[in-house]
Amino acid sequence: MCGIAGAICLNHPLSEAPEKINIDALNKRGPDDRGIYKNEHVLLGHRRLSIIDLNTGHQPMLSQDGSVVIVFNGEIYNFKELRKALIASGHHFSTSSDTEVIIHGYQQYGIQDLLNKLEGMFAFALYDKKQNKCYIARDKFGEKPLYYGNNGAVLYFSSELKALVESIKSKALSIEAINLFLTLSYIPAPYSIYANVFKLPAANYLELHADGRVELKTYFDLQNSLGNGAGIKDYSDAKSQLKELVYKSVEARMIADVPIGAFLSGGIDSSIISSVMAEIHSQPINTFSIGFNEPSYDESKRAQLISRHIKSNHEVFFLDFKDAFQMLDEITEYFDEPFGDSSALPSYFVSRMAAEHVKVVLTGDAADELFGGYEKYLAPHYSQRYQKIPRPLKAGFEGLVKMIPHTRFTNATLRKVKKVISNSELDAFNLHYSLMSLGFSDTERRKLLKQGYLFNAKEIVQAVYDGYSHSANTMDKGFYTDLKFVLEGDMLTKVDRMCMINSLEARVPFLDSSIVEFAFQLPVDFKIQGTDKKRILKDTFKYLLPPETLKFSKKGFGVPVNLWMRNELKSELKKYTSPSFIEKQSIFDVDFVNRVVTEHMNGLQNHTAKLWNLFIFQKWYTRNILTN
């Protein structure tokens, strides 16, 4: 795992770039080494976290004839197979690193075919001196980040916003990003919080030409890779295939020249990954989990149960919420743009603990999106059942629900009941979009934002949902949409940043392209049957796990932000939502903000997620716009 940054201007001499690109801002991503390549057209910078080929993997790396230069962040899991094929084709290697495989692969296959052959997580910039071309690429599912933006004729890029933000003239905010963040709680690609800076979408690359043209190209499309086949029909065969694919993926991601471990939350996904690792590895593996003093948040006993079962070397960090609160500023700042997933806080602490013992961890991420693990996937089931209740009974029940106040004891259940009621009349897309919208709904956002800041966020999501044509099943469309938005924009971003702030590499076995393609060929009832989520995953790997783990309900990495906003954060929230602050900022409607705050503080409504997003945005705005 590393950090990369650079500046490119192929049709003019590059003059000002060295002063405007801050490679050392990426030092947490790569504390082990630093390197820069510069000529009159490109500046390529690299910070290295050494994982494979510790002694000869220095970057930027040049081809043997010096005509190709690369800076690379990530890991290629099939690099040994590719290397073997390239040697058979006459290539000679001077290192054992996966970076050199990319250089030779480019020379042998060209950029498009090379990218399709790579199995891994990556972002890289490759400069071809002979053709005076440059390519900037990102992996198939968006595990590794890549930002870019233009300042005149110069294109700047970086693993993180912090390294290139000074290179962009305008700090104008992206209206699209503001709307998407306030609704989704994160900013999905291709947007960033700045109007002139973009995230390179997963499975895409930029091709920079000698005449200054820049083209954005897609090299991998999941739907095309699925073809026109009938899918997988036999459940027993599907379980056998899944077992083989997961074992192969885990084994490939255990390759490292440094100590490795696994995050073990106690949930089904990380338990499967840890158990498979323990089966493969001859020595006890290292596992890490977070514990909470508050029982309603704690899963540490579940993790310890799995650890004892697989005989791992297990470490638990018991998080006092006061510790998390004290780290709030540093953690939110590291994202460089508003990010509203509060589970980043415990993720930071478990990453910090793991980094004291290992340099690489495997995680259970992506299983929810691929195999139907989120509670929201049961919403159609509950909506259909609620619709069957006679209207007079529903009217009486809904009136009663409105009378119940939001307290710490009623919040969770009341929120779910209100969701079922409000969603029961929605069509499939609007139901899914409503459940994706953890923050402000479209109606609320139109009241929250001033006219010049409004944007239709829904159409961005609907284009992806409607664009999935491989299956007519609306659940499949939902899985695909979450793969594109929730996984890439939220989950992978959170894991990458919280691991990188601690100089720790995270690998995601469930995101092997063979597993992703397999999952999208399964019938929906292989994944969800009635209210049984992740059915095939549990049935396939139940032989590895203690029986009781299959019945555990999902808790997640929650933190008590609602409690904080009523206590420790109350004065700061009051400042950020005060009429004077809001009026001076001139983005939000004063009256609507006041209404949301008042309703929440008086227990009339639970606006925790909405206020948290607003709080995070205001915190970011104060630090990055007002102070600059």
C-alpha positions as CSV (number, residue, x, y, z in Angstrom):
1,M,0.0,0.0,0.0
2,C,1.3,3.4,-1.0
3,G,0.5,6.9,-1.9
4,I,1.0,8.4,-5.4
5,A,0.8,11.9,-6.7
6,G,1.9,13.8,-9.7
7,A,1.5,16.5,-12.4
8,I,1.4,15.9,-16.2
9,C,1.5,18.3,-19.1
10,L,2.4,16.5,-22.3
11,N,2.1,19.4,-24.8
12,H,3.9,22.1,-22.8
13,P,7.0,22.2,-20.5
14,L,6.1,21.5,-16.9
15,S,7.3,24.4,-14.7
16,E,5.3,25.1,-11.6
17,A,4.2,21.6,-10.6
18,P,6.9,20.8,-8.0
19,E,5.7,23.7,-5.8
20,K,2.1,22.7,-6.1
21,I,2.0,19.0,-5.5
22,N,2.6,17.9,-1.9
23,I,3.8,14.3,-2.0
24,D,4.8,14.3,1.6
25,A,1.1,14.9,2.6
26,L,0.8,11.1,1.8
27,N,3.4,10.1,4.3
28,K,0.9,8.0,6.4
29,R,0.1,6.0,3.3
30,G,3.8,5.3,2.7
31,P,6.2,5.8,5.6
32,D,8.9,3.4,4.4
33,D,10.2,5.1,1.3
34,R,9.9,8.2,-0.9
35,G,10.7,8.8,-4.6
36,I,10.2,11.3,-7.4
37,Y,10.7,11.2,-11.1
38,K,10.6,14.4,-13.1
39,N,11.3,15.5,-16.7
40,E,9.9,18.4,-18.7
41,H,6.5,16.9,-19.1
42,V,5.8,14.8,-15.9
43,L,6.3,14.8,-12.2
44,L,5.6,11.4,-10.6
45,G,5.8,11.1,-6.8
46,H,5.5,8.0,-4.6
47,R,5.4,7.2,-0.9
48,R,5.9,3.5,-0.1
49,L,4.5,1.1,2.5
50,S,6.7,-2.0,1.9
51,I,4.7,-5.2,1.7
52,I,6.2,-7.4,-1.1
53,D,9.8,-7.3,-2.3
54,L,11.0,-5.1,0.6
55,N,14.5,-4.4,-0.8
56,T,14.0,-3.8,-4.5
57,G,10.5,-2.4,-4.9
58,H,11.5,1.3,-4.9
59,Q,9.4,3.7,-6.9
60,P,9.0,5.4,-9.3
61,M,10.1,2.4,-11.2
62,L,11.5,2.5,-14.8
63,S,11.5,-0.2,-17.5
64,Q,14.8,-1.7,-18.3
65,D,15.2,0.6,-21.4
66,G,14.0,3.6,-19.4
67,S,11.1,4.3,-21.7
68,V,8.3,3.5,-19.3
69,V,7.9,5.0,-15.8
70,I,5.3,4.0,-13.2
71,V,4.1,5.0,-9.7
72,F,1.8,2.4,-8.3
73,N,-0.4,2.0,-5.2
74,G,-1.9,-1.4,-4.3
75,E,-1.4,-5.1,-4.7
76,I,-1.7,-7.4,-7.8
77,Y,-2.7,-10.8,-6.5
78,N,-2.1,-12.7,-9.7
79,F,1.2,-11.1,-10.4
80,K,3.1,-14.4,-10.2
81,E,0.9,-15.9,-13.0
82,L,1.3,-12.9,-15.1
83,R,5.1,-12.8,-14.5
84,K,5.4,-16.5,-15.6
85,A,3.5,-15.8,-18.8
86,L,5.6,-12.7,-19.5
87,I,8.9,-14.6,-19.0
88,A,7.6,-17.2,-21.4
89,S,7.1,-14.4,-23.9
90,G,10.7,-13.3,-23.5
91,H,10.6,-10.7,-20.8
92,H,13.4,-10.4,-18.2
93,F,12.8,-9.2,-14.6
94,S,15.2,-7.5,-12.3
95,T,12.9,-7.5,-9.2
96,S,10.2,-9.8,-7.7
97,S,7.7,-6.9,-7.3
98,D,4.2,-6.7,-8.8
99,T,5.0,-3.2,-10.0
100,E,7.5,-4.5,-12.5
101,V,4.9,-6.9,-13.8
102,I,2.7,-4.0,-14.7
103,I,5.5,-2.4,-16.7
104,H,6.2,-5.5,-18.7
105,G,2.5,-6.3,-19.0
106,Y,1.9,-2.9,-20.5
107,Q,4.8,-3.4,-23.0
108,Q,3.4,-6.8,-23.9
109,Y,-0.4,-6.3,-24.0
110,G,-1.1,-2.5,-24.1
111,I,-3.0,-0.7,-21.4
112,Q,-6.6,-2.0,-22.1
113,D,-5.7,-5.7,-22.2
114,L,-3.3,-5.3,-19.3
115,L,-5.9,-3.8,-17.0
116,N,-8.3,-6.6,-17.8
117,K,-5.7,-9.1,-16.8
118,L,-4.9,-7.5,-13.4
119,E,-6.6,-9.1,-10.4
120,G,-6.1,-6.8,-7.4
121,M,-6.6,-3.4,-5.9
122,F,-4.7,-0.5,-7.4
123,A,-4.3,3.0,-8.7
124,F,-1.3,3.9,-10.8
125,A,0.1,6.4,-13.3
126,L,2.2,5.1,-16.1
127,Y,4.2,7.3,-18.5
128,D,5.3,6.1,-21.9
129,K,8.2,8.3,-23.1
130,K,8.3,6.9,-26.6
131,Q,4.7,7.7,-27.3
132,N,4.6,10.7,-25.0
133,K,1.4,9.3,-23.4
134,C,0.3,8.9,-19.9
135,Y,-2.3,6.5,-18.3
136,I,-3.9,6.9,-14.9
137,A,-5.9,3.9,-13.9
138,R,-8.0,2.6,-11.0
139,D,-9.0,-1.0,-10.0
140,K,-12.3,-2.7,-11.0
141,F,-14.3,-2.0,-7.8
142,G,-12.7,1.1,-6.4
143,E,-10.6,-0.3,-3.5
144,K,-7.8,2.3,-4.0
145,P,-8.6,6.0,-4.3
146,L,-7.5,8.4,-7.1
147,Y,-8.3,12.1,-7.4
148,Y,-7.5,14.3,-10.3
149,G,-8.1,17.8,-11.5
150,N,-6.8,20.4,-14.1
151,N,-5.2,23.7,-13.5
152,G,-4.9,25.1,-17.0
153,A,-2.9,22.7,-19.2
154,V,-1.6,20.7,-16.2
155,L,-3.4,17.6,-14.9
156,Y,-2.7,16.8,-11.2
157,F,-3.5,13.5,-9.5
158,S,-3.1,12.0,-6.1
159,S,-4.2,9.2,-3.8
160,E,-5.8,11.8,-1.5
161,L,-7.2,15.3,-1.9
162,K,-4.7,16.8,0.6
163,A,-1.8,16.3,-1.8
164,L,-3.3,18.2,-4.7
165,V,-5.7,20.7,-3.3
166,E,-3.2,23.5,-3.5
167,S,-2.7,22.9,-7.2
168,I,-6.3,23.7,-8.1
169,K,-7.0,27.4,-8.5
170,S,-10.7,27.4,-7.7
171,K,-12.0,26.1,-4.3
172,A,-15.5,26.3,-5.6
173,L,-17.7,23.7,-4.0
174,S,-19.4,21.0,-6.1
175,I,-23.2,21.4,-5.9
176,E,-23.6,17.8,-6.9
177,A,-21.3,16.6,-4.1
178,I,-23.1,18.7,-1.5
179,N,-26.5,17.2,-2.4
180,L,-25.2,13.6,-2.7
181,F,-23.4,13.9,0.7
182,L,-26.3,15.3,2.6
183,T,-28.5,12.5,1.3
184,L,-26.1,9.5,1.1
185,S,-23.6,10.5,3.9
186,Y,-20.7,10.2,1.4
187,I,-19.6,11.6,-1.9
188,P,-19.6,8.9,-4.7
189,A,-17.3,9.0,-7.7
190,P,-16.8,10.8,-10.0
191,Y,-17.5,13.8,-7.6
192,S,-15.4,15.3,-4.9
193,I,-16.4,18.2,-2.6
194,Y,-14.6,20.6,-5.0
195,A,-16.2,21.4,-8.4
196,N,-12.8,21.1,-10.3
197,V,-11.5,17.9,-8.7
198,F,-12.9,14.5,-9.5
199,K,-12.6,10.9,-8.3
200,L,-11.5,8.5,-11.0
201,P,-14.4,6.0,-11.2
202,A,-13.6,2.3,-10.5
203,A,-12.8,0.3,-13.7
204,N,-11.7,3.4,-15.5
205,Y,-8.5,5.0,-16.7
206,L,-7.5,8.4,-18.1
207,E,-5.5,8.5,-21.3
208,L,-3.4,11.6,-21.7
209,H,-2.3,12.4,-25.3
210,A,0.7,14.3,-26.6
211,D,-1.5,17.1,-28.0
212,G,-3.1,17.7,-24.5
213,R,-6.3,15.7,-25.0
214,V,-7.5,13.7,-22.0
215,E,-9.9,10.8,-22.5
216,L,-11.8,8.9,-19.7
217,K,-12.2,5.3,-20.7
218,T,-13.9,2.2,-19.1
219,Y,-11.9,-1.0,-19.3
220,F,-14.2,-3.3,-17.3
221,D,-18.0,-3.6,-17.2
222,L,-19.5,-6.1,-14.8
223,Q,-22.6,-6.7,-17.0
224,N,-20.5,-7.4,-20.1
225,S,-18.4,-9.9,-18.1
226,L,-21.6,-11.8,-17.0
227,G,-22.5,-12.3,-20.7
228,N,-25.9,-13.7,-21.7
229,G,-25.8,-17.0,-19.8
230,A,-28.7,-18.4,-17.8
231,G,-26.9,-18.0,-14.5
232,I,-26.3,-20.6,-11.8
233,K,-29.3,-22.8,-11.0
234,D,-28.2,-25.7,-8.8
235,Y,-27.8,-24.7,-5.1
236,S,-25.4,-27.5,-4.2
237,D,-23.1,-26.7,-7.2
238,A,-23.2,-23.1,-6.2
239,K,-22.1,-23.8,-2.7
240,S,-19.1,-25.9,-4.0
241,Q,-18.1,-23.1,-6.4
242,L,-18.4,-20.4,-3.7
243,K,-16.2,-22.4,-1.3
244,E,-13.5,-22.9,-4.0
245,L,-13.5,-19.2,-5.0
246,V,-13.3,-17.9,-1.5
247,Y,-10.4,-20.2,-0.5
248,K,-8.5,-19.2,-3.6
249,S,-9.1,-15.5,-3.1
250,V,-8.1,-15.6,0.6
251,E,-4.9,-17.6,-0.2
252,A,-3.9,-15.1,-2.9
253,R,-4.4,-12.2,-0.5
254,M,-2.3,-13.8,2.2
255,I,0.9,-13.4,0.1
256,A,3.1,-10.9,1.8
257,D,6.7,-10.5,3.0
258,V,5.4,-8.9,6.3
259,P,3.1,-10.2,9.1
260,I,-0.6,-10.3,8.2
261,G,-3.8,-10.6,10.2
262,A,-7.6,-10.2,9.9
263,F,-10.3,-7.9,11.3
264,L,-12.7,-10.1,13.2
265,S,-15.9,-8.3,14.2
266,G,-17.9,-11.4,15.2
267,G,-20.2,-11.0,12.2
268,I,-20.5,-13.8,9.6
269,D,-18.4,-12.2,6.9
270,S,-15.2,-11.5,8.9
271,S,-15.7,-14.8,10.7
272,I,-15.6,-16.7,7.4
273,I,-12.5,-14.9,6.2
274,S,-10.7,-15.5,9.5
275,S,-11.7,-19.1,9.6
276,V,-10.5,-19.8,6.0
277,M,-7.2,-18.0,6.8
278,A,-6.8,-20.3,9.8
279,E,-7.4,-23.4,7.6
280,I,-4.9,-22.3,5.1
281,H,-2.1,-21.1,7.4
282,S,-0.1,-23.6,9.4
283,Q,0.5,-21.2,12.3
284,P,-2.2,-19.4,14.4
285,I,-3.3,-16.2,12.6
286,N,-3.6,-12.8,14.2
287,T,-7.1,-11.4,14.6
288,F,-8.3,-8.0,15.8
289,S,-11.6,-6.7,17.1
290,I,-13.1,-3.7,18.8
291,G,-15.1,-3.9,22.0
292,F,-17.4,-1.4,23.6
293,N,-18.2,-0.8,27.2
294,E,-21.8,-0.2,26.2
295,P,-23.4,-3.7,25.7
296,S,-25.8,-2.6,23.0
297,Y,-22.8,-1.8,20.8
298,D,-20.5,-4.6,21.8
299,E,-19.7,-7.6,19.6
300,S,-16.4,-8.5,21.2
301,K,-17.7,-11.7,22.9
302,R,-18.8,-12.9,19.5
303,A,-15.4,-12.3,18.0
304,Q,-13.7,-14.0,21.0
305,L,-16.0,-17.1,20.4
306,I,-14.7,-17.3,16.8
307,S,-11.1,-16.7,17.9
308,R,-11.2,-19.5,20.3
309,H,-12.8,-21.8,17.7
310,I,-10.0,-21.1,15.1
311,K,-7.3,-20.7,17.8
312,S,-6.1,-17.3,16.6
313,N,-3.9,-14.8,18.4
314,H,-6.6,-12.4,19.2
315,E,-6.4,-8.8,20.4
316,V,-9.4,-6.7,21.5
317,F,-9.4,-2.9,21.9
318,F,-12.1,-1.8,24.3
319,L,-13.2,1.6,23.1
320,D,-14.3,4.2,25.5
321,F,-16.5,6.6,23.7
322,K,-14.6,9.4,25.3
323,D,-11.5,8.2,23.4
324,A,-13.5,8.2,20.1
325,F,-14.9,11.7,20.8
326,Q,-11.4,13.0,21.4
327,M,-10.2,11.7,18.1
328,L,-13.2,13.0,16.1
329,D,-11.4,16.1,14.7
330,E,-8.3,14.2,13.5
331,I,-10.3,11.4,12.0
332,T,-12.8,13.5,10.2
333,E,-10.0,15.8,8.9
334,Y,-8.1,12.8,7.4
335,F,-11.0,12.2,4.9
336,D,-10.3,15.6,3.2
337,E,-13.9,16.0,2.4
338,P,-17.2,15.5,4.2
339,F,-17.7,11.8,5.2
340,G,-20.7,10.9,7.4
341,D,-20.2,7.3,8.3
342,S,-19.6,7.5,12.0
343,S,-18.3,3.9,12.1
344,A,-15.1,5.3,10.8
345,L,-14.3,6.1,14.5
346,P,-14.1,2.6,15.8
347,S,-12.6,1.5,12.5
348,Y,-9.7,3.9,13.3
349,F,-9.1,2.3,16.7
350,V,-9.1,-1.3,15.5
351,S,-6.7,-0.3,12.7
352,R,-4.4,1.4,15.1
353,M,-4.3,-1.6,17.3
354,A,-3.7,-4.0,14.3
355,A,-0.9,-1.8,13.0
356,E,1.1,-2.4,16.2
357,H,1.3,-6.1,15.3
358,V,1.0,-6.5,11.5
359,K,1.2,-4.5,8.2
360,V,-1.6,-6.3,6.4
361,V,-5.2,-7.2,7.4
362,L,-7.9,-9.1,5.5
363,T,-11.5,-7.9,5.9
364,G,-15.0,-9.2,5.4
365,D,-16.1,-6.2,3.4
366,A,-18.3,-6.6,0.2
367,A,-20.2,-9.7,1.4
368,D,-23.2,-7.6,2.3
369,E,-23.6,-6.1,-1.2
370,L,-22.8,-9.3,-3.0
371,F,-24.8,-11.8,-0.9
372,G,-27.7,-9.7,0.6
373,G,-26.6,-8.9,4.1
374,Y,-28.1,-5.5,4.8
375,E,-31.3,-5.3,6.8
376,K,-32.7,-3.0,4.1
377,Y,-32.8,-5.9,1.7
378,L,-35.8,-7.2,3.7
379,A,-37.7,-4.0,3.2
380,P,-39.7,-5.4,0.2
381,H,-40.7,-8.4,2.3
382,Y,-42.0,-6.2,5.1
383,S,-43.6,-3.7,2.7
384,Q,-45.6,-6.4,1.0
385,R,-46.8,-7.8,4.3
386,Y,-47.8,-4.3,5.6
387,Q,-49.7,-3.6,2.4
388,K,-52.0,-6.6,3.1
389,I,-53.2,-5.1,6.4
390,P,-56.8,-3.6,6.1
391,R,-56.7,0.2,5.6
392,P,-58.7,1.0,8.8
393,L,-56.3,-1.0,10.9
394,K,-53.3,0.7,9.3
395,A,-54.8,4.1,10.0
396,G,-55.3,3.4,13.6
397,F,-51.8,1.9,14.0
398,E,-50.1,4.8,12.2
399,G,-51.9,7.3,14.4
400,L,-50.6,5.5,17.5
401,V,-47.0,5.4,16.1
402,K,-47.1,9.2,15.7
403,M,-47.9,9.7,19.4
404,I,-44.9,7.7,20.6
405,P,-41.9,10.0,21.5
406,H,-38.4,9.3,20.4
407,T,-36.3,8.3,23.4
408,R,-33.1,6.2,23.7
409,F,-35.4,3.2,24.5
410,T,-37.9,3.7,21.5
411,N,-35.5,5.1,18.9
412,A,-34.4,2.0,17.1
413,T,-37.8,0.2,16.9
414,L,-39.7,3.4,16.2
415,R,-37.3,4.3,13.4
416,K,-37.8,0.9,11.7
417,V,-41.6,1.0,12.1
418,K,-41.8,4.4,10.6
419,K,-39.6,3.3,7.7
420,V,-41.9,0.4,6.9
421,I,-45.0,2.7,7.0
422,S,-43.4,5.4,4.8
423,N,-41.9,2.9,2.4
424,S,-45.0,0.7,2.0
425,E,-46.4,2.5,-1.0
426,L,-43.1,3.1,-2.9
427,D,-42.1,1.3,-6.1
428,A,-38.9,-0.8,-6.1
429,F,-36.5,1.9,-7.1
430,N,-37.9,4.6,-4.8
431,L,-37.9,2.1,-2.0
432,H,-34.3,1.2,-2.5
433,Y,-33.3,4.9,-2.9
434,S,-35.2,5.8,0.3
435,L,-33.2,3.2,2.2
436,M,-29.9,4.4,0.7
437,S,-30.8,7.9,1.8
438,L,-29.5,7.8,5.3
439,G,-29.5,11.6,5.6
440,F,-31.9,14.1,4.2
441,S,-34.6,12.9,1.8
442,D,-35.1,14.7,-1.5
443,T,-38.1,16.6,-0.1
444,E,-36.1,17.6,3.0
445,R,-33.1,18.6,0.9
446,R,-35.1,20.9,-1.2
447,K,-36.2,22.7,2.0
448,L,-32.7,22.6,3.5
449,L,-30.6,24.1,0.6
450,K,-30.9,27.5,-1.0
451,Q,-32.1,27.6,-4.6
452,G,-28.6,28.0,-6.1
453,Y,-27.3,24.8,-4.4
454,L,-30.1,22.4,-5.4
455,F,-29.3,19.3,-7.6
456,N,-31.3,16.2,-8.3
457,A,-29.2,13.6,-6.6
458,K,-31.8,10.9,-7.2
459,E,-31.3,10.8,-11.0
460,I,-27.6,10.0,-10.4
461,V,-28.6,6.9,-8.5
462,Q,-31.5,5.9,-10.7
463,A,-29.3,6.0,-13.8
464,V,-27.2,3.2,-12.3
465,Y,-30.2,1.3,-11.0
466,D,-32.0,1.4,-14.3
467,G,-28.8,0.8,-16.2
468,Y,-28.4,-2.7,-14.8
469,S,-30.1,-4.9,-17.4
470,H,-28.5,-8.3,-16.8
471,S,-31.4,-9.1,-14.5
472,A,-35.0,-7.8,-14.4
473,N,-35.2,-8.7,-10.7
474,T,-35.3,-5.5,-8.7
475,M,-33.3,-7.0,-5.9
476,D,-30.4,-7.6,-8.3
477,K,-30.7,-4.0,-9.4
478,G,-30.4,-3.0,-5.7
479,F,-27.3,-5.2,-5.2
480,Y,-25.7,-3.6,-8.3
481,T,-26.5,-0.1,-7.2
482,D,-25.0,-0.7,-3.7
483,L,-21.9,-2.2,-5.3
484,K,-21.4,1.0,-7.2
485,F,-22.4,3.5,-4.5
486,V,-22.4,2.1,-1.0
487,L,-19.4,-0.2,-1.3
488,E,-17.1,2.1,-3.3
489,G,-18.2,5.4,-1.9
490,D,-18.7,4.5,1.8
491,M,-17.3,1.1,2.9
492,L,-14.1,0.9,0.9
493,T,-13.4,4.6,1.4
494,K,-13.7,4.2,5.2
495,V,-11.5,1.1,5.3
496,D,-8.8,2.6,3.1
497,R,-8.6,5.9,5.0
498,M,-8.7,4.4,8.5
499,C,-6.1,1.8,7.7
500,M,-3.9,4.3,5.9
501,I,-3.9,6.8,8.7
502,N,-2.3,4.0,10.6
503,S,0.0,2.8,7.7
504,L,-1.9,-0.5,7.5
505,E,-2.9,-2.3,4.3
506,A,-6.4,-3.8,4.1
507,R,-7.3,-6.5,1.6
508,V,-10.8,-7.6,0.6
509,P,-11.1,-11.3,-0.5
510,F,-14.8,-11.0,-1.3
511,L,-13.9,-8.5,-4.0
512,D,-12.0,-10.9,-6.2
513,S,-13.6,-10.4,-9.6
514,S,-14.4,-14.1,-9.9
515,I,-16.5,-13.9,-6.7
516,V,-18.2,-10.7,-7.8
517,E,-19.2,-12.2,-11.1
518,F,-20.3,-15.4,-9.4
519,A,-22.5,-13.5,-7.0
520,F,-24.3,-11.7,-9.8
521,Q,-25.1,-14.9,-11.5
522,L,-26.9,-16.3,-8.5
523,P,-30.7,-16.3,-8.2
524,V,-31.9,-13.9,-5.5
525,D,-33.4,-16.7,-3.4
526,F,-29.9,-18.2,-3.1
527,K,-29.0,-15.1,-1.2
528,I,-32.2,-14.1,0.6
529,Q,-35.0,-16.5,1.4
530,G,-37.8,-14.9,3.4
531,T,-36.0,-13.1,6.2
532,D,-32.9,-15.3,6.0
533,K,-30.1,-13.0,4.6
534,K,-26.8,-14.3,3.1
535,R,-28.3,-17.7,2.9
536,I,-25.7,-19.3,0.6
537,L,-22.8,-17.8,2.5
538,K,-23.9,-19.3,5.8
539,D,-24.8,-22.6,4.3
540,T,-21.5,-22.9,2.5
541,F,-19.3,-22.1,5.5
542,K,-21.3,-23.3,8.5
543,Y,-19.0,-26.3,8.9
544,L,-16.2,-23.8,9.8
545,L,-18.1,-21.9,12.4
546,P,-19.7,-22.4,15.8
547,P,-23.5,-23.0,15.2
548,E,-24.6,-20.0,17.3
549,T,-22.7,-17.6,15.1
550,L,-25.1,-18.2,12.2
551,K,-28.0,-16.8,14.2
552,F,-26.2,-13.6,15.4
553,S,-28.0,-10.4,14.4
554,K,-26.0,-7.7,12.7
555,K,-24.8,-4.8,15.0
556,G,-22.2,-3.0,13.0
557,F,-19.7,-0.4,14.3
558,G,-22.1,2.2,15.7
559,V,-21.2,5.0,18.0
560,P,-23.6,7.1,20.1
561,V,-23.6,10.3,18.0
562,N,-27.1,11.1,19.1
563,L,-25.9,11.2,22.7
564,W,-22.9,13.3,21.8
565,M,-25.1,15.9,20.0
566,R,-27.1,16.2,23.2
567,N,-24.0,16.5,25.4
568,E,-20.3,16.8,24.3
569,L,-21.1,18.2,20.8
570,K,-24.1,20.3,21.8
571,S,-22.3,23.7,21.9
572,E,-20.4,23.0,18.7
573,L,-23.6,21.9,16.9
574,K,-25.4,24.9,18.2
575,K,-22.6,27.2,16.8
576,Y,-22.7,25.5,13.3
577,T,-26.5,25.6,13.1
578,S,-27.0,29.1,14.6
579,P,-28.9,31.7,12.5
580,S,-25.8,33.9,12.3
581,F,-23.5,31.1,11.0
582,I,-26.1,29.8,8.5
583,E,-26.9,33.3,7.2
584,K,-23.3,34.2,6.7
585,Q,-22.6,30.8,5.0
586,S,-25.6,31.3,2.6
587,I,-26.0,27.6,1.7
588,F,-28.7,26.5,4.0
589,D,-32.2,27.7,4.9
590,V,-32.1,29.2,8.4
591,D,-35.7,28.3,9.3
592,F,-35.5,24.7,8.2
593,V,-32.2,24.0,10.0
594,N,-33.7,25.5,13.2
595,R,-36.8,23.2,12.8
596,V,-34.7,20.1,12.3
597,V,-32.5,20.9,15.4
598,T,-35.6,21.8,17.5
599,E,-37.5,18.6,16.6
600,H,-34.6,16.4,17.4
601,M,-33.6,18.0,20.7
602,N,-37.2,18.0,21.9
603,G,-37.6,14.3,21.0
604,L,-40.3,14.9,18.5
605,Q,-38.3,13.3,15.6
606,N,-35.1,11.3,15.4
607,H,-32.9,13.4,13.0
608,T,-29.6,11.9,14.2
609,A,-28.3,11.0,10.7
610,K,-29.4,14.2,9.2
611,L,-27.8,16.4,11.9
612,W,-24.6,14.3,11.9
613,N,-24.2,14.9,8.2
614,L,-24.9,18.6,8.6
615,F,-22.5,18.7,11.6
616,I,-19.7,17.0,9.6
617,F,-20.3,19.2,6.6
618,Q,-20.1,22.4,8.8
619,K,-17.0,21.1,10.5
620,W,-15.3,20.5,7.2
621,Y,-16.5,23.8,5.8
622,T,-15.1,25.7,8.8
623,R,-11.7,24.0,8.6
624,N,-11.3,24.1,4.8
625,I,-13.2,27.1,3.5
626,L,-13.6,29.7,6.3
627,T,-10.0,29.3,7.6
628,N,-8.6,29.6,4.0
